Amino acid sequence: MAEHTLITKNMTINDVVKKHPKTITVFSKFKVDSCCGGAGSIEKTAGMSGVDIVALMAALNKAAGSSGSCCC
């Protein structure tokens, strides 16, 4: 059975993309910089773009295959 790690807003974008490559499309859809902003936390980088963090976290965890609903 594969183990899924819940993605949290405190994780760096680079770490998330390395562990879950399918999340690249989610960052792109939400217009979150996953290249130059990749070293920052999801919360910080998404906040700079005015992104709905709750919706972003739900989409990231869905793409990563996590079943958890908490994003914090």
DRENTORKOL-3810 file (N, C-alpha, C; in nm, 4 decimals):
REM DRENTORKOL-3810
@n.u->0.0841; n.v->-0.1184; n.w->0.0000; ca.u->0.0000; ca.v->0.0000; ca.w->0.0000; c.u->0.0883; c.v->0.1243; c.w->0.0000
@n.u->0.0606; n.v->0.2176; n.w->-0.0897; ca.u->0.1399; ca.v->0.3398; ca.w->-0.0982; c.u->0.1034; c.v->0.4337; c.w->0.0157
@n.u->0.2047; n.v->0.4978; n.w->0.0687; ca.u->0.1830; ca.v->0.5922; ca.w->0.1776; c.u->0.1697; c.v->0.7326; c.w->0.1202
@n.u->0.0638; n.v->0.8041; n.w->0.1585; ca.u->0.0420; ca.v->0.9394; ca.w->0.1098; c.u->0.0677; c.v->1.0381; c.w->0.2225
@n.u->0.1468; n.v->1.1385; n.w->0.1935; ca.u->0.1758; ca.v->1.2418; ca.w->0.2901; c.u->0.0863; c.v->1.3613; c.w->0.2613
@n.u->0.0191; n.v->1.4089; n.w->0.3620; ca.u->-0.0658; ca.v->1.5264; ca.w->0.3464; c.u->0.0207; c.v->1.6475; c.w->0.3145
@n.u->-0.0169; n.v->1.7206; n.w->0.2124; ca.u->0.0533; ca.v->1.8436; ca.w->0.1774; c.u->-0.0013; c.v->1.9539; c.w->0.2664
@n.u->0.0883; n.v->2.0299; n.w->0.3298; ca.u->0.0469; ca.v->2.1399; ca.w->0.4163; c.u->0.0971; c.v->2.2724; c.w->0.3603
@n.u->0.0352; n.v->2.3803; n.w->0.4039; ca.u->0.0702; ca.v->2.5133; ca.w->0.3531; c.u->0.2106; c.v->2.5568; c.w->0.3939
@n.u->0.2696; n.v->2.4909; n.w->0.4918; ca.u->0.4042; ca.v->2.5271; ca.w->0.5373; c.u->0.5150; c.v->2.4590; c.w->0.4577
@n.u->0.4786; n.v->2.3632; n.w->0.3731; ca.u->0.5780; ca.v->2.2936; ca.w->0.2907; c.u->0.6260; c.v->2.3866; c.w->0.1792
@n.u->0.7503; n.v->2.3654; n.w->0.1359; ca.u->0.7982; ca.v->2.4449; ca.w->0.0225; c.u->0.7434; c.v->2.3853; c.w->-0.1062
@n.u->0.7242; n.v->2.4708; n.w->-0.2035; ca.u->0.6729; ca.v->2.4267; ca.w->-0.3325; c.u->0.7683; c.v->2.3260; c.w->-0.3954
@n.u->0.8975; n.v->2.3516; n.w->-0.3867; ca.u->0.9962; ca.v->2.2592; ca.w->-0.4439; c.u->0.9820; c.v->2.1190; c.w->-0.3859
@n.u->0.9658; n.v->2.1080; n.w->-0.2533; ca.u->0.9510; ca.v->1.9771; ca.w->-0.1894; c.u->0.8248; c.v->1.9058; c.w->-0.2373
@n.u->0.7162; n.v->1.9810; n.w->-0.2505; ca.u->0.5898; ca.v->1.9218; ca.w->-0.2943; c.u->0.6022; c.v->1.8700; c.w->-0.4375
@n.u->0.6607; n.v->1.9510; n.w->-0.5250; ca.u->0.6744; ca.v->1.9120; ca.w->-0.6655; c.u->0.7665; c.v->1.7901; c.w->-0.6804
@n.u->0.8720; n.v->1.7849; n.w->-0.5996; ca.u->0.9626; ca.v->1.6691; ca.w->-0.6053; c.u->0.8917; c.v->1.5409; c.w->-0.5625
@n.u->0.8123; n.v->1.5496; n.w->-0.4562; ca.u->0.7436; ca.v->1.4312; ca.w->-0.4039; c.u->0.6188; c.v->1.3963; c.w->-0.4849
@n.u->0.5544; n.v->1.4988; n.w->-0.5428; ca.u->0.4276; ca.v->1.4802; ca.w->-0.6131; c.u->0.4291; c.v->1.5602; c.w->-0.7438
@n.u->0.4950; n.v->1.5095; n.w->-0.8474; ca.u->0.5080; ca.v->1.5844; ca.w->-0.9737; c.u->0.3754; c.v->1.6271; c.w->-1.0366
@n.u->0.2680; n.v->1.5550; n.w->-1.0089; ca.u->0.1378; ca.v->1.5920; ca.w->-1.0655; c.u->0.0879; c.v->1.7266; c.w->-1.0139
@n.u->0.1456; n.v->1.7754; n.w->-0.9047; ca.u->0.1001; ca.v->1.9030; ca.w->-0.8486; c.u->0.1447; c.v->2.0232; c.w->-0.9317
@n.u->0.2382; n.v->2.0037; n.w->-1.0228; ca.u->0.2841; ca.v->2.1150; ca.w->-1.1069; c.u->0.1664; c.v->2.1767; c.w->-1.1813
@n.u->0.0769; n.v->2.0939; n.w->-1.2317; ca.u->-0.0385; ca.v->2.1468; ca.w->-1.3054; c.u->-0.1325; c.v->2.2256; c.w->-1.2140
@n.u->-0.1414; n.v->2.1848; n.w->-1.0879; ca.u->-0.2261; ca.v->2.2574; ca.w->-0.9923; c.u->-0.1673; c.v->2.3955; c.w->-0.9649
@n.u->-0.0365; n.v->2.4010; n.w->-0.9396; ca.u->0.0266; ca.v->2.5316; ca.w->-0.9172; c.u->0.0065; c.v->2.6214; c.w->-1.0387
@n.u->0.0186; n.v->2.5639; n.w->-1.1570; ca.u->0.0009; ca.v->2.6404; ca.w->-1.2801; c.u->-0.1431; c.v->2.6910; c.w->-1.2936
@n.u->-0.2398; n.v->2.6046; n.w->-1.2662; ca.u->-0.3814; ca.v->2.6417; ca.w->-1.2748; c.u->-0.4139; c.v->2.7583; c.w->-1.1814
@n.u->-0.3538; n.v->2.7566; n.w->-1.0631; ca.u->-0.3799; ca.v->2.8618; ca.w->-0.9644; c.u->-0.2867; c.v->2.9819; c.w->-0.9824
@n.u->-0.2014; n.v->2.9744; n.w->-1.0851; ca.u->-0.1061; ca.v->3.0816; ca.w->-1.1159; c.u->-0.0102; c.v->3.1108; c.w->-0.9995
@n.u->0.0350; n.v->3.0019; n.w->-0.9366; ca.u->0.1337; ca.v->3.0114; ca.w->-0.8291; c.u->0.2690; c.v->2.9763; c.w->-0.8889
@n.u->0.3671; n.v->3.0623; n.w->-0.8677; ca.u->0.5008; ca.v->3.0451; ca.w->-0.9241; c.u->0.5696; c.v->2.9247; c.w->-0.8606
@n.u->0.5761; n.v->2.8153; n.w->-0.9365; ca.u->0.6409; ca.v->2.6947; ca.w->-0.8839; c.u->0.7848; c.v->2.6834; c.w->-0.9314
@n.u->0.8327; n.v->2.7827; n.w->-0.9997; ca.u->0.9712; ca.v->2.7821; ca.w->-1.0480; c.u->1.0544; c.v->2.8766; c.w->-0.9608
@n.u->1.0437; n.v->3.0050; n.w->-0.9860; ca.u->1.1219; ca.v->3.1037; ca.w->-0.9091; c.u->1.0747; c.v->3.1147; c.w->-0.7651
@n.u->0.9470; n.v->3.0881; n.w->-0.7410; ca.u->0.8933; ca.v->3.0940; ca.w->-0.6054; c.u->0.8966; c.v->2.9606; c.w->-0.5346
@n.u->0.9595; n.v->2.8620; n.w->-0.5953; ca.u->0.9577; ca.v->2.7266; ca.w->-0.5431; c.u->1.0259; c.v->2.7046; c.w->-0.4101
@n.u->1.1176; n.v->2.7932; n.w->-0.3737; ca.u->1.1884; ca.v->2.7767; ca.w->-0.2469; c.u->1.1052; c.v->2.8252; c.w->-0.1283
@n.u->0.9993; n.v->2.8997; n.w->-0.1549; ca.u->0.9148; ca.v->2.9518; ca.w->-0.0485; c.u->0.8049; c.v->2.8541; c.w->-0.0105
@n.u->0.7422; n.v->2.8802; n.w->0.1039; ca.u->0.6310; ca.v->2.7961; ca.w->0.1457; c.u->0.5123; c.v->2.8191; c.w->0.0527
@n.u->0.4242; n.v->2.7219; n.w->0.0483; ca.u->0.3036; ca.v->2.7361; ca.w->-0.0332; c.u->0.2246; c.v->2.8569; c.w->0.0140
@n.u->0.2103; n.v->2.8708; n.w->0.1452; ca.u->0.1317; ca.v->2.9813; ca.w->0.2007; c.u->0.1887; c.v->3.1164; c.w->0.1595
@n.u->0.3188; n.v->3.1337; n.w->0.1722; ca.u->0.3820; ca.v->3.2623; ca.w->0.1406; c.u->0.3721; c.v->3.2934; c.w->-0.0085
@n.u->0.4072; n.v->3.1963; n.w->-0.0915; ca.u->0.4076; ca.v->3.2198; ca.w->-0.2354; c.u->0.2665; c.v->3.2399; c.w->-0.2895
@n.u->0.1728; n.v->3.1576; n.w->-0.2443; ca.u->0.0344; ca.v->3.1723; ca.w->-0.2891; c.u->-0.0249; c.v->3.3028; c.w->-0.2380
@n.u->0.0101; n.v->3.3410; n.w->-0.1166; ca.u->-0.0397; ca.v->3.4657; ca.w->-0.0596; c.u->0.0049; c.v->3.5875; c.w->-0.1384
@n.u->0.1251; n.v->3.5816; n.w->-0.1918; ca.u->0.1759; ca.v->3.6930; ca.w->-0.2719; c.u->0.0974; c.v->3.7071; c.w->-0.4020
@n.u->0.0336; n.v->3.5981; n.w->-0.4449; ca.u->-0.0459; ca.v->3.6007; ca.w->-0.5681; c.u->-0.1950; c.v->3.6181; c.w->-0.5404
@n.u->-0.2312; n.v->3.6265; n.w->-0.4140; ca.u->-0.3710; ca.v->3.6446; ca.w->-0.3773; c.u->-0.4576; c.v->3.5213; c.w->-0.4026
@n.u->-0.3967; n.v->3.4041; n.w->-0.3946; ca.u->-0.4656; ca.v->3.2786; ca.w->-0.4228; c.u->-0.5458; c.v->3.2324; c.w->-0.3010
@n.u->-0.6613; n.v->3.1704; n.w->-0.3260; ca.u->-0.7427; ca.v->3.1096; ca.w->-0.2207; c.u->-0.6672; c.v->2.9866; c.w->-0.1700
@n.u->-0.6044; n.v->2.9983; n.w->-0.0542; ca.u->-0.5173; ca.v->2.8933; ca.w->-0.0012; c.u->-0.5941; c.v->2.7645; c.w->0.0283
@n.u->-0.7168; n.v->2.7754; n.w->0.0747; ca.u->-0.7956; ca.v->2.6563; ca.w->0.1067; c.u->-0.8242; c.v->2.5767; c.w->-0.0210
@n.u->-0.8642; n.v->2.6454; n.w->-0.1264; ca.u->-0.8923; ca.v->2.5778; ca.w->-0.2541; c.u->-0.7644; c.v->2.5191; c.w->-0.3130
@n.u->-0.6542; n.v->2.5924; n.w->-0.3027; ca.u->-0.5263; ca.v->2.5439; ca.w->-0.3536; c.u->-0.4838; c.v->2.4177; c.w->-0.2800
@n.u->-0.4923; n.v->2.4187; n.w->-0.1480; ca.u->-0.4497; ca.v->2.3029; ca.w->-0.0698; c.u->-0.5360; c.v->2.1803; c.w->-0.1016
@n.u->-0.6656; n.v->2.2006; n.w->-0.1177; ca.u->-0.7541; ca.v->2.0893; ca.w->-0.1519; c.u->-0.7158; c.v->2.0303; c.w->-0.2875
@n.u->-0.6883; n.v->2.1165; n.w->-0.3837; ca.u->-0.6508; ca.v->2.0704; ca.w->-0.5178; c.u->-0.5154; c.v->2.0001; c.w->-0.5167
@n.u->-0.4208; n.v->2.0523; n.w->-0.4396; ca.u->-0.2889; ca.v->1.9893; ca.w->-0.4309; c.u->-0.2988; c.v->1.8503; c.w->-0.3695
@n.u->-0.3727; n.v->1.8385; n.w->-0.2606; ca.u->-0.3862; ca.v->1.7080; ca.w->-0.1948; c.u->-0.4632; c.v->1.6091; c.w->-0.2813
@n.u->-0.5593; n.v->1.6578; n.w->-0.3572; ca.u->-0.6312; ca.v->1.5696; ca.w->-0.4492; c.u->-0.5354; c.v->1.5187; c.w->-0.5576
@n.u->-0.4555; n.v->1.6081; n.w->-0.6135; ca.u->-0.3601; ca.v->1.5700; ca.w->-0.7176; c.u->-0.2548; c.v->1.4731; c.w->-0.6647
@n.u->-0.2170; n.v->1.4912; n.w->-0.5395; ca.u->-0.1152; ca.v->1.4053; ca.w->-0.4790; c.u->-0.1716; c.v->1.2720; c.w->-0.4326
@n.u->-0.3044; n.v->1.2621; n.w->-0.4295; ca.u->-0.3667; ca.v->1.1365; ca.w->-0.3886; c.u->-0.3873; c.v->1.1241; c.w->-0.2399
@n.u->-0.3707; n.v->1.2357; n.w->-0.1654; ca.u->-0.3922; ca.v->1.2316; ca.w->-0.0202; c.u->-0.5421; c.v->1.2328; c.w->0.0073
@n.u->-0.5806; n.v->1.1566; n.w->0.1061; ca.u->-0.7229; ca.v->1.1485; ca.w->0.1395; c.u->-0.7610; c.v->1.2426; c.w->0.2529
@n.u->-0.6630; n.v->1.3036; n.w->0.3165; ca.u->-0.6919; ca.v->1.3926; ca.w->0.4283; c.u->-0.7582; c.v->1.5209; c.w->0.3836
@n.u->-0.8368; n.v->1.5813; n.w->0.4709; ca.u->-0.9079; ca.v->1.7035; ca.w->0.4340; c.u->-0.8475; c.v->1.8273; c.w->0.4973
@n.u->-0.7606; n.v->1.8111; n.w->0.5940; ca.u->-0.7006; ca.v->1.9265; ca.w->0.6610; c.u->-0.5876; c.v->1.9821; c.w->0.5770
@n.u->-0.5761; n.v->2.1118; n.w->0.5737; ca.u->-0.4710; ca.v->2.1720; ca.w->0.4914; c.u->-0.3752; c.v->2.2578; c.w->0.5742
@n.u->-0.3869; n.v->2.2566; n.w->0.7038; ca.u->-0.3085; ca.v->2.3503; ca.w->0.7852; c.u->-0.1920; c.v->2.2870; c.w->0.8552
END
